[in-house]
Amino acid sequence: MSEKNIPYKTYLTEDEMPRAWYNLRADMKVKPAPLLNPGTGAPMKAAELENVFCKELVRQELDDETAYFEIPQEIRDFYKMYRPSPLVRAYCLEEKLKTPAKIYYKFEGSNTSGSHKLNSAIAQAYYAKQQGLAGVTTETGAGQWGTALSMACAYLGLDCRVYMVKCSYEQKPFRREVMKVYGANVTPSPSETTQVGKKILAEFPGTTGSLGCAISEAVEAASSREGYRYVLGSVLNQVLLHQSVIGLEAKAALDKYGVKPDIVIGCAGGGSNLGGLIAPFMGEKLRGEADYRIVAVEPASCPSLTRGKFAYDFCDTGRVCPLSKMYTLGSSFIPSADHAGGLRFHGMSATLSQLYHDGYMEAVSVKQTDVFEAAEEFARVEGILPAPESGHAILAAMNEAKKCTEAGEEKVILFGLTGTGYFDLVAYEKFHNGEMVNFVPTDEDIERSLAQLPRV
């Protein structure tokens, strides 16, 4: 039996925690387009990427054929602190909605970082340590990735330098302080500490920043410091690979009780949570073994899938990173200062973009006041205060459950609850005070940014 055809259950331990990550791309008939060198337009070679990323992570990034990557024992031991994460039947939410639907959620907030981001943070920090590096640099939007990476680096004795999107830095002061507790150096982005940061500030005075800006700064910081590499919390293939533990565990638990979801829903910014949750279900769909409706939920303020263009673009605002073929709003697009900071990225994972382009998944965009209304309703009946990012998936799941009520259908809905919202109380306060607004970019806003796409 070839490695591609080995059942995923082969890679589960007795406690249903995966022993290997699942590489969704191995089962894709149309592979994601290669990363391109922005200078030459040629596909990026491993040696070029290794100037920015850790060597083993580059190998994972470029591998489209290997279905399973064994998880090193040290990473598995770390995972045991909080994995397997809970798969919960939302009985109280079902009762509240008076729906015949059965709703399940995979809760990734039961670790100190409060989100799913730790799954990849510990993996990337581990490979940096194995390579003998002194430290890593990164960006963070809502602060969940920065918190997770700070924890992982503290555990492994690595220096951690975080560029945090400025509006999130100001909205979430306690999140940045948690990073500092774990020894991280945290800088609001864009900043005056890098050349690209100075350039962005000169071009966009008073900007609240974006993930694209922060990525540019983090890459420059890593490239200019000996013994450092850049690590990314979403978008890349390697990150989706590490996050597959979410979906593998969820599927194992559902299979144990003979439950098959009809609809799988995840919030979508860069794609880490969504890609991880849907991985084994999408794998079955690609192989023709089962069918599922898979729905990506993104903010109306940053609608890369629903209003973007499938094209090669820079992953960062400073245009120093490789070109990725993805659904994008243009690297110069600066999203409004919405409170779902983890979803404020102008592009989508190349893997998920290709799957969406080929019709394997759907996408919807939602407004943030509707998101917070759904998040609060969920908190009141299920007892967990969700992160704003998770609220997007909650809203979509509730909408699907209401459709089931109207049609009298008993469908099974699975969604990803990416993390907790206890560091997002400023956002909840603005919602309660009626100060929260819904910003939706105009067609002209998006067209202006898309007009600057690189010519490839």
N, C-alpha and C positions, 0 to 999 in steps of 0.2 A: 504494500500500500504506500503510495507516494505521500510525502509530507503534506501536500496540498489537500489531500483527501482524508486526513486523519480527523476523526470527530473531535470537536472542541472539548468534549467531556474527558478525553484522554489527558488533557492538560489541567484538570481540576484536582485539588487535594481533597482529602476526606472532609474537610470543613468547607468545601466548595469555594475556596480561594484559588484563583488561577496560578498555575506554575509557569505559564507562558503568556505573552501578549499576542493578540491576534492582529495580523496585518491585513486589513480589509482589501488593500490594493491587489493582493495576490489573486483574488477572485474577480477582479474587475476586468471585463472584456476590453474596455477602452481605458487605458491607464491615464493618470493625470499627466499633463504635458510637463516636460522637464523644466527645471529652473534655468534661466538664461543669464549669462554674463552681461551686465548692462553696457559694458564697453564694447564687446565684440559681437554680441547677439548669439553666441554659440552656447550650447548646453554647458552648465557648470560642471566642472570636473571635481572629483573628490578632493584633490590636492588644493584646489581653490577654496572650497568650502571649509577645509580644515584650518584655514587662516582665521576663521571666525568662530566655527563650532568645534566641539570635541570630536575626536577622530571616530569613536564608536557611534556617536550620534549621527555623524555624516553617513556612515555605513547603513544605519537604519533608515535615514532620510531617503537614500537613493535606491533602496531595495523594493522592487515591485513584484518579486516572485516568491520570497520566503513567507509562508503562511503564518508560522509561529516562531517567536523569539523567546527562548528560555529566559525567565526572570532570575537574575543572580540571587543567590541565597541571602546576601546581606540586605538586598532590597525587599525580599520576601519577609525577612525578619522584621524590618521596619513596618511593612504593610500590616503585620499582625497586631500592631498597636491599635489599629482602627478598622481593619478589614477582616472578614467580609462586612461591608456596610449594609444597613438595614434595607430590606425591601418591604414596604408597608402597604397593606390594603387600607384605602381611605374610606372606611365604613362610615365615619361621621360626615364626611363631605358628601358621600353618596346619599345619606339620609337627608342632609340639608338641601340638596338639589332635587330630591325626590326622583331620582333617575334609576332606570333599570340597568344602566351601565355599571360595570365593575371597574373601579379605578385603583391603580397601583402606582406607587412612586418609589424610586430608588433614591434614598437619602444619603447624600455625600457630605453632610455637614457635621458628622459626629467625630471630628478631630479638631485639634486646637486651632488650625488655620481656618476652620469653618467652611471649607469647600472641597471640591474634587481636585483642586489644583495640586495638592500634595502628591497625588499619584504619579505625576510626571516630574515634579520638583525633586523628589528623592532620587529618581532614576537619573536625571540630568546631573545632579550634584555628585552622585556616585561615580558616573563616568568621568567627570572632571577630576575627581579625587584620584581615580585609577590612572589618569593620564599624568598625574603629578603636578597639576596646576595649583596656583596660589589662591585663585578666586574666580568669580564669575560676575558678569554684569547682566542686567535685565531691565525691562520696562514693566509697569503694572498699571492697570486701569482702575478698577474698583479697589484694588489693594489686596485681593485674595491671592493672586499669584505671587506678589511680592512677599506676603506673609508666609506662604507655603515655602517659597525658596529660601527665605531667611531661616525658617525652622530646619530645613534640610541641610543648609550650609553650616548652621550651628552644630547640628548632630555630627557632621563629618569634618568639622574644623576648617571650613573654607571661608574666605572673605566674600562678602556679598554686597554689591553696589546696585541700588535700585533707583531707576528714574520713574517717578510716579506722575501720571497725568495731573497737571496743575489743579484743575477743578476738583478732582478726587482728593488730591493732597489737602485742599482747603475744606472739602465737604466731609472728609473722613479722618479727622485728626487722631482718633484712637487707633485706627488701622495702621497708620504710619508709626505710632508709638509702639505697637506690638512688634513691628519689624525691627525697631531699634532695641527692644528687649532682647531679641535674638541676635543682636550684634550687627545688623545691616546699616549701611550708610544710605540714607534716603534723600533724594533731590527732586524738587518739583520741576516738571518738564512742560514746556521748553525752558532751558536755563542758560545762564551765562558761562557755564563750566565747560561747554564744548563749542567747537566752531559751528557745527550744524545747528545747535541751539541758538546761538547768536544770530545766525542767518534767518532762522524761522521767526525769531522775535522782531528782527528788522523788517521782514516782509509782512508779518501779521502782528502788529503791536497790540498788546492787551489780550492776545489769544488765551483761551482757557486750556489749550493743549489738546492732544489726541494720542491714541496709542501709536499712530504712525510717527508722530514727533518723538515720542519717548523711545521708540525702537531705534530711530536714527541716532539719538544721543547714546543709547546703551551700546550700540555697535561701535561707534567711534571711541567710546571709553574703553571697550575691550581691545580694540585694535591698537590703541596707543599705549597700552599698559602691558609690560612683559609678564608672562605667566597667567594671563587671563583669557577667558573665552566668553562669548555671548551665549545666553540661553533664552529661549522663548517659551511662553506659557500657553500658546495656542497656535493655530494656523498650520504649522508644519506637520508633515507626515509622521515624524518621530513622536510628536506630542499625541496625535490621535492613536498611535500605536500603544503608548503607555496607558492612555485613558480607556483602552478596550477592556480593562479589568471591570469597569462599571457595567458594561453590557454583558460580559461573560458571567459575572455573578448574578445579574438580574435574570438572565435566561436560565441559568442552572436552578435558581430558586423557583421560577415559574414552572419549569419542566418537572420539578419534584412533585408539584401538585397538579400536574396535567393541565396547566393554564397556558393558553396561547393568546398573546395580545393581537387585537385587530389593528390598533393604532399605536404607534410609538412616537412620542412628542418630546422635543428638546429645544431649549432656548439656543439661539445662534448668534454669535458675535464673530469670533474667528473660527470656531468650530470644534474646540477641544471636547467640551461636554457632549455636544450632539454626536460627534463622531465616535466617542467612546461608548455612549449608550446604545447607539444603533448598530454597532459593529457586527455582532453575531447574527442579528436579525437581517441586516442588509446582506451579510454573507450568504445566508440561506436564500434570500431573494435573488441574488446574483447567480447562484448555482441552480435555481429553479426548484428548490426543495420546499419552499413555502412562500407565502405572499403576505405582505404587511403594508399598511399605509404609514408612511414615515413623514412626519411634518416638522419642519424647521420654523421656529418662531423668532422673529427679529423685531427690533424697535422701529416704529415708523419714522423716527428721527435719523436712523442710519440703515436704510433698507437695501443692503447690497444685493441680496438675492432677488427681491421682488422688483427693484427698480434700477439695479446696476447693469453693467455690461460684461459679458464673458469675453475677457481679453487679457493680454499680458499687461501687467502693471507692476510698479514698485510696491513692496510691502511696507515701505516707510515714507514719511513725508519729505525727509531730506534726500531721498533718492540715492542712497548709498548701498542698499541691499540688492540681491538678485531679483530678476523679474520673475513673477509667478503668473501663470494663466489661471485666472479666477474670476468670479463675479465681483466687480469692483465699482465703487462710486468715484474712483480717481484718487490717487495718493495725496492730492492737494485738498481733498474734501475734509473740512473740519466739522465734525458733528457738534450739535448743540450740547450744552452742559447737562444732559439728562443724568438721572441718578443711577441708571444701570451702566456704570462705568465699564464693566467687563464686556459690554456689547457695542462699545463705541469704536469700532474698527471699520475702516473703509472697504475692506475686502473680506473674502471668505476662503477658507481652506481650499486648496486646489483639488484635493480628493473629493470633498463634498460638492464643490462647484461642478466637477465633472459628472458626478452622480445626479445632481440636479439638472444639469444640461441634458443628460441622457434620459431623463424622465423617471428616475427611480425614487424620487422623493418630491414632496411639495414644500411650499414656503408661504407663510403669511406674515404680515407686519401688523403691529398693534401699538396703540398710544399709551403713554406712560400713566395717565390717570386711570385708565381702565386696568392696567397692570396692578397698580397699587390697591385698587378696589378689590380685585380678585385675591391678591396676596393677603390683604387684611381679613377677608372672609375665610380664607384657608386657615390663617392663624387662629381665628376664633373657634374653629371646629376641630382642627387637627393638632393644635397645641404647639406648632413650630412656627416661629417668625421667619419667613423666607427672605432671602436676598432678593433685591429688585430683579436681578437677572432670572432667577428661578420663577419669579412672578409671571414672566412671559409664558413659560410652559404651563404654569397653573391656569392662567387665563384661557389658553387654548384647550387644555384638557376639560375645563369646566364648560366651555362652549361646545365641545364635542359631546359631552355628557348631556347637555341640554337638547342637542339634536336627537340623541337617543330617546330622550323623554318624549319629544314631539313625534318621533316615528315609531315609538314603542319597541325599540330594538335593544337587545341586551349585548352590547359590545364590550370588549375588554380594552381598557385604555391604560397604557404605561407612559409615565412621564418622568423626566429627571428633575429631582429637587437638588440643585447644584450646591446649595449652601445656605447658611443662616444670615439673617439681616440685622444682627445686634449692633453692628458697626454702621448701620445705615439709618439710624434713628433720626438724623437731620432730614433725610428724605421723607420719612414717615411724618415728621413734624410739619414739613411743608405741605404734604398731602392733607393732613388734618386741618391746617390753617387756611386751606384754599389757595395757597400760593403756588401750587404746582401747575405748570402750563404744558401744553402739548405742542412741540415744535415739529413741523413736517416740512422738509425742504421742498422748494418749488422745482418744477422741471428745469427752470433756468439755472437754479443753483447746481443741480446735478450735471446738466449739459455743460456748464462752464468748467466744471472739474474734469469731466470726461474728455473735453476737448484737449486736455493736456496729457492724455495717455501717450506713452512712448510709442513710436512707430516701429513695429516689429513685423 
